[in-house]
Amino acid sequence: MPRPLNLPDPYDEGTFAVRKAKGDKVPMSSMRRLANPYRGVRAHVAPESIDDRFAALSLVRTTGMVLSHCSAALVHRLPVPRGCEHDDLHVTVLGPRPCRPGVIAHRRARTPVTVRTMPVTSLADTWIDLAPHLGLDDLVVLGDAVAQRLESVEALHARVQRRVPGVVRAREALEWIRVGSASPMETRSRVLCVRGGLPEPDLNVEIHDPDGGWLATGDLVWREARVVGEYQGSHHFGDYARGDNDLTRRRAVEAIGWSYVDFTKDDYYRVPRRLALVRRLGEVIGCALDPEGMAMIATSHGLPGGPIRPCGAYGT
């Protein structure tokens, strides 16, 4: 992009409001070559990150605006589906909604927290705000991550007492949400096992030898049955030291009489393999499976749920 002419300090770099520049007698002709991320804003470099886009929008909407929904989830680094990883900026306001391309405005009251100097909806508010826009499985994954950060599900229980969009789905998701999950696939695998009729496992708990020495921390642990289920993500396969360490831990757990069942994402997503995984766990745990649940997971790996609203379609 050619460098604009006749731009005085401080408008010769960064991002600024057109109204302020015009008030300082900067001619509009000198700003036309600049990027125009939002109406009334010009930038020497088009803002790409959420932080930079919010800062640019804040130049023309200075009060009462809070990052929310998908934008808040990404700022909090919460696990969300790819559909949330879009360029639109979600904001929540109390007054008039900002009507600008690339901004999805929602009108509701939210008490913000501050993340990297930006006002953002809290973890629990972000979860309930996304309830209409996520499938039940994804909402459980998001809820597990929030509950793990907060070390409690109490804040989520408080949010489902409100009459807000998606509250019915949120209440259903809350029945599946637990504290202790360390990753989305651990959450999905736990829910799959319980749907198939297995008892609820403990999450990420330590396994010790008879003298009390630490042997491993298991992802899914059925302590009474002395069974550990371990999710093997891609990071387990790309490093020799990590793989060798995993093997050593497995041998140590099996040496004290535990059964060790590992699995990957294909054991979750592929029908024959997920059925085989649940049957294998049922066998080593020593429990009967639920025929109705097994029939359901044979047709769908995820929890059934109603239609969702695309998060970028319109504000609420």
C-alpha positions as CSV (number, residue, x, y, z in Angstrom):
1,M,0.0,0.0,0.0
2,P,1.5,3.4,-1.0
3,R,2.4,5.6,2.0
4,P,-0.2,8.3,2.6
5,L,0.9,11.9,2.2
6,N,0.7,14.8,4.5
7,L,-0.1,12.9,7.7
8,P,1.3,14.8,10.7
9,D,2.2,13.3,14.1
10,P,0.5,11.3,15.7
11,Y,-1.4,10.2,12.6
12,D,1.7,9.1,10.7
13,E,1.5,5.6,12.3
14,G,-0.8,3.3,14.1
15,T,-4.6,3.4,14.2
16,F,-6.7,6.5,14.8
17,A,-10.3,7.9,14.7
18,V,-11.1,9.8,11.5
19,R,-13.2,12.3,13.6
20,K,-10.2,13.2,15.8
21,A,-7.9,13.5,12.8
22,K,-10.3,15.8,11.0
23,G,-10.6,17.9,14.1
24,D,-6.9,18.4,13.9
25,K,-7.2,19.6,10.4
26,V,-5.9,16.4,8.7
27,P,-7.4,16.4,5.2
28,M,-9.5,13.4,4.3
29,S,-7.6,12.9,1.1
30,S,-4.5,12.1,3.1
31,M,-6.3,9.2,4.9
32,R,-8.0,7.5,1.9
33,R,-5.1,5.1,1.2
34,L,-5.1,3.7,4.8
35,A,-6.9,0.5,5.8
36,N,-10.5,1.1,7.0
37,P,-11.2,-1.7,9.6
38,Y,-14.4,0.0,10.8
39,R,-16.3,3.1,9.7
40,G,-14.7,6.1,11.2
41,V,-11.3,4.4,11.8
42,R,-8.1,4.4,9.7
43,A,-5.0,2.2,10.2
44,H,-1.6,2.1,8.7
45,V,-1.6,-1.7,9.2
46,A,-5.0,-3.5,9.1
47,P,-5.7,-4.9,12.6
48,E,-5.9,-8.7,12.6
49,S,-5.8,-9.9,16.2
50,I,-8.9,-9.6,18.5
51,D,-6.9,-7.2,20.7
52,D,-6.1,-4.9,17.8
53,R,-9.6,-5.1,16.3
54,F,-11.2,-4.3,19.7
55,A,-8.7,-1.4,20.2
56,A,-9.7,0.0,16.7
57,L,-13.4,-0.3,17.4
58,S,-13.0,1.3,20.8
59,L,-11.8,4.5,19.0
60,V,-15.3,5.1,17.9
61,R,-17.3,3.4,20.7
62,T,-15.5,4.3,23.9
63,T,-17.8,3.2,26.6
64,G,-20.1,0.3,27.7
65,M,-18.6,-2.3,25.3
66,V,-17.5,-5.7,26.4
67,L,-16.0,-8.6,24.3
68,S,-18.3,-11.5,24.4
69,H,-19.4,-14.9,22.9
70,C,-16.8,-16.3,20.5
71,S,-14.4,-13.3,20.8
72,A,-14.4,-13.7,24.6
73,A,-13.9,-17.5,24.4
74,L,-10.8,-16.9,22.2
75,V,-9.4,-14.2,24.4
76,H,-9.9,-16.6,27.4
77,R,-8.2,-19.3,25.3
78,L,-11.2,-21.7,25.8
79,P,-11.8,-24.6,23.5
80,V,-14.4,-23.7,20.9
81,P,-15.2,-25.3,17.5
82,R,-13.7,-23.9,14.4
83,G,-16.9,-22.0,13.6
84,C,-16.1,-19.6,16.4
85,E,-12.7,-18.8,14.9
86,H,-14.0,-16.1,12.5
87,D,-13.0,-12.5,12.0
88,D,-16.2,-10.9,13.3
89,L,-15.9,-9.2,16.6
90,H,-18.6,-10.1,19.2
91,V,-19.4,-7.3,21.7
92,T,-22.0,-6.9,24.4
93,V,-23.5,-3.5,25.1
94,L,-26.2,-2.0,27.2
95,G,-27.1,0.9,25.0
96,P,-27.4,1.2,21.2
97,R,-25.6,-1.5,19.3
98,P,-22.7,-0.4,17.1
99,C,-23.8,-1.1,13.5
100,R,-20.6,-1.7,11.6
101,P,-19.6,-4.5,9.3
102,G,-17.5,-7.1,11.1
103,V,-19.1,-6.4,14.5
104,I,-21.8,-8.6,16.0
105,A,-23.5,-6.7,18.8
106,H,-25.5,-8.3,21.6
107,R,-27.6,-6.2,24.0
108,R,-27.4,-7.5,27.6
109,A,-25.9,-6.7,30.9
110,R,-22.6,-8.3,31.7
111,T,-20.0,-7.5,34.4
112,P,-16.7,-7.8,32.7
113,V,-13.3,-9.1,33.7
114,T,-10.1,-7.7,32.3
115,V,-7.9,-9.8,30.1
116,R,-4.8,-8.1,28.5
117,T,-6.4,-4.7,29.3
118,M,-9.6,-5.6,27.5
119,P,-13.1,-5.8,29.1
120,V,-14.3,-9.4,28.5
121,T,-17.3,-11.4,29.7
122,S,-16.4,-13.7,32.6
123,L,-15.7,-17.4,32.0
124,A,-19.2,-18.5,33.2
125,D,-21.0,-15.7,31.3
126,T,-19.1,-16.6,28.1
127,W,-20.3,-20.2,28.5
128,I,-23.9,-19.3,28.9
129,D,-23.8,-16.7,26.1
130,L,-22.5,-19.4,23.7
131,A,-25.2,-22.0,24.7
132,P,-27.5,-21.2,21.7
133,H,-24.6,-21.3,19.3
134,L,-22.8,-24.6,20.3
135,G,-23.9,-28.2,19.9
136,L,-24.4,-30.0,23.2
137,D,-21.0,-31.8,23.0
138,D,-19.1,-28.6,22.3
139,L,-21.0,-26.9,25.2
140,V,-20.0,-29.7,27.6
141,V,-16.4,-29.4,26.4
142,L,-16.5,-25.6,27.0
143,G,-18.2,-26.1,30.4
144,D,-15.5,-28.6,31.5
145,A,-12.8,-26.1,30.6
146,V,-14.5,-23.4,32.5
147,A,-15.2,-25.6,35.5
148,Q,-11.6,-26.7,35.6
149,R,-10.4,-23.0,35.6
150,L,-12.9,-22.1,38.3
151,E,-12.3,-25.4,40.2
152,S,-16.1,-25.5,40.6
153,V,-19.4,-25.8,38.7
154,E,-21.2,-23.4,41.0
155,A,-20.9,-20.4,38.7
156,L,-22.4,-22.4,35.9
157,H,-25.3,-23.5,38.1
158,A,-25.9,-19.9,38.9
159,R,-26.0,-18.9,35.2
160,V,-28.7,-21.5,34.3
161,Q,-31.1,-19.9,36.7
162,R,-31.5,-17.0,34.3
163,R,-34.0,-16.8,31.5
164,V,-31.6,-16.4,28.6
165,P,-31.3,-17.8,25.1
166,G,-30.0,-21.4,25.1
167,V,-30.7,-22.0,28.9
168,V,-32.4,-25.3,28.2
169,R,-29.4,-26.7,26.3
170,A,-27.1,-25.2,29.0
171,R,-29.0,-27.1,31.8
172,E,-28.7,-30.3,29.8
173,A,-25.0,-29.7,29.3
174,L,-24.5,-29.0,33.0
175,E,-25.6,-32.6,33.8
176,W,-22.4,-33.8,32.0
177,I,-19.9,-31.1,33.1
178,R,-17.3,-32.1,35.7
179,V,-14.2,-30.6,37.3
180,G,-11.0,-32.3,36.4
181,S,-10.8,-32.7,32.6
182,A,-7.5,-31.5,31.1
183,S,-8.5,-31.5,27.4
184,P,-11.5,-31.6,25.1
185,M,-10.8,-35.2,24.0
186,E,-10.7,-36.3,27.6
187,T,-14.2,-34.7,28.1
188,R,-15.6,-36.3,24.9
189,S,-14.1,-39.7,25.8
190,R,-15.5,-39.6,29.4
191,V,-19.0,-38.7,28.1
192,L,-18.8,-41.5,25.5
193,C,-17.9,-44.1,28.1
194,V,-20.8,-43.0,30.4
195,R,-23.2,-43.1,27.5
196,G,-22.2,-46.6,26.8
197,G,-23.1,-47.7,30.3
198,L,-19.7,-47.5,32.1
199,P,-19.5,-46.0,35.6
200,E,-18.3,-42.4,35.9
201,P,-14.5,-42.3,36.0
202,D,-12.4,-40.1,38.2
203,L,-10.5,-37.5,36.2
204,N,-6.7,-36.9,36.2
205,V,-6.0,-38.6,39.5
206,E,-2.8,-40.1,40.7
207,I,-2.0,-43.8,40.8
208,H,0.5,-44.9,43.5
209,D,2.4,-48.1,44.2
210,P,1.8,-50.1,47.4
211,D,4.4,-47.9,49.2
212,G,2.7,-44.7,48.2
213,G,5.1,-43.7,45.5
214,W,3.7,-41.9,42.4
215,L,3.4,-44.0,39.3
216,A,1.2,-42.0,36.9
217,T,-1.7,-39.6,36.6
218,G,-4.5,-41.2,34.7
219,D,-6.9,-39.4,32.4
220,L,-9.9,-41.6,33.2
221,V,-9.5,-43.7,36.3
222,W,-11.9,-46.4,37.6
223,R,-10.1,-46.9,40.9
224,E,-12.2,-49.7,42.4
225,A,-11.8,-51.7,39.3
226,R,-8.1,-50.7,39.0
227,V,-8.5,-49.6,35.4
228,V,-7.0,-46.5,33.8
229,G,-8.0,-45.1,30.4
230,E,-5.4,-42.9,28.8
231,Y,-6.0,-40.6,25.8
232,Q,-3.0,-40.5,23.4
233,G,-3.0,-37.2,21.5
234,S,-0.7,-36.3,18.6
235,H,1.9,-34.9,21.0
236,H,2.4,-38.5,22.4
237,F,3.6,-39.7,19.0
238,G,6.0,-37.0,17.8
239,D,8.7,-37.2,20.5
240,Y,10.7,-40.3,21.4
241,A,11.3,-39.2,25.0
242,R,7.6,-38.6,25.6
243,G,6.7,-42.0,24.1
244,D,9.3,-43.8,26.1
245,N,8.1,-42.1,29.3
246,D,4.5,-43.1,28.5
247,L,5.6,-46.7,28.0
248,T,7.5,-46.8,31.3
249,R,4.5,-45.4,33.2
250,R,2.2,-48.0,31.6
251,R,4.5,-50.9,32.5
252,A,4.7,-49.6,36.1
253,V,0.9,-49.3,36.4
254,E,0.4,-52.8,34.9
255,A,3.0,-54.2,37.3
256,I,0.8,-53.5,40.3
257,G,-2.2,-55.2,38.8
258,W,-3.9,-52.4,37.0
259,S,-5.4,-52.6,33.5
260,Y,-4.2,-49.9,31.2
261,V,-6.4,-49.0,28.1
262,D,-5.1,-46.3,25.8
263,F,-7.0,-44.8,22.9
264,T,-6.7,-42.0,20.3
265,K,-9.2,-39.7,18.6
266,D,-9.9,-42.3,15.9
267,D,-11.1,-44.6,18.7
268,Y,-13.7,-41.9,19.4
269,Y,-14.7,-40.8,15.9
270,R,-14.7,-44.2,14.0
271,V,-17.7,-46.3,14.7
272,P,-16.1,-49.8,14.9
273,R,-13.2,-48.5,17.0
274,R,-15.3,-46.6,19.5
275,L,-17.6,-49.5,20.0
276,A,-14.6,-51.7,20.6
277,L,-13.1,-49.2,23.0
278,V,-16.2,-49.1,25.2
279,R,-16.6,-52.9,25.1
280,R,-12.9,-53.3,26.1
281,L,-13.3,-51.0,29.0
282,G,-16.5,-52.7,30.1
283,E,-14.7,-56.0,30.0
284,V,-11.8,-54.9,32.1
285,I,-13.9,-52.9,34.5
286,G,-16.3,-55.9,34.8
287,C,-19.6,-54.1,34.2
288,A,-22.5,-54.7,31.8
289,L,-22.9,-52.1,29.0
290,D,-26.2,-50.3,28.3
291,P,-27.6,-51.7,25.0
292,E,-29.6,-48.6,24.3
293,G,-26.6,-46.4,24.9
294,M,-24.4,-48.6,22.7
295,A,-26.9,-48.3,19.9
296,M,-26.9,-44.6,20.2
297,I,-23.1,-44.3,20.1
298,A,-23.1,-46.6,17.1
299,T,-24.9,-43.9,15.2
300,S,-23.3,-40.8,16.7
301,H,-20.2,-40.2,18.7
302,G,-21.6,-37.0,20.2
303,L,-24.6,-36.2,22.4
304,P,-27.8,-35.6,20.6
305,G,-29.0,-32.0,20.5
306,G,-31.3,-29.5,18.8
307,P,-30.5,-27.0,16.1
308,I,-28.0,-24.2,16.9
309,R,-27.8,-20.6,15.8
310,P,-24.7,-19.8,13.7
311,C,-22.9,-17.4,16.0
312,G,-22.2,-15.0,13.2
313,A,-25.7,-14.7,11.8
314,Y,-27.0,-12.0,14.1
315,G,-26.7,-10.5,17.5
316,T,-29.0,-11.3,20.4
